[in-house]
């Protein structure tokens, strides 16, 4: 999905993760997520990927390039 809105949660340890995602104009709670970090050594960039489970067997992928 492109151009999705994400509400982030940041706790005491400053580890941010998705809390809610706007899907088709409706905010959906993130029940669980999996985090993956990939590094492209050639371009010296890091990509953080969150696979967010929002219920009813729906999973949204969020990519953050750094």
N, C-alpha and C positions, 0 to 999 in steps of 0.2 A: 504494500500500500504506500502511496506517496501522499505528501501533504497532510499527514495526520497530526492531530494535536495531542500532546502528551502532558500530563500533570506529573511532576517529579516529586519524590519524597527524599529528603536528606535528613539522616538521623545524627546522633551524637558523633559517630565516627566519620561523618561526612561522606559516606558511601551513598551515592544517589542511585535510585532505581525507579522505574515507572510505577505510578500509583493508580492513575486512571488514564484511559485512552478514549478519545472521541471518535466513534465509529458511526458513520452516516448521520451525523448531527446529534448523537446521543452519547453521553459519557458512560463508559463501561468500567467497572472496577477490575483491576488486575488481581486475580486470585493467587497466581504463582508465576514465576518467571525463571528462565535459565539465561545465564550470562556467558557470552563467549567473546574472547578477545583475539583478534587476528592481526598479525603484523606483516606488512609488505616491506621486506628488506630492500627491494629494488627501489621503491619510491620513498622509503623511510616514513611510512604513514601507518598509523594504527587505527583499526576499526573495531568499535565495541558493538556487539550485536546482542539485543535482548529478544528472546522468544517469550512473549507474554500470553498467558492463558487467561481468557476472559469469560469462560463459562460456555456451556453448550458445545463443547468440543471445538471451540474457536480459538485460534492461535494467531497472534499478530507479531510480525517481525519488525523491529525497530533497529536501524543502523545509524551509528554516530561515527563520523570520520573525524579523526584528530590530526 
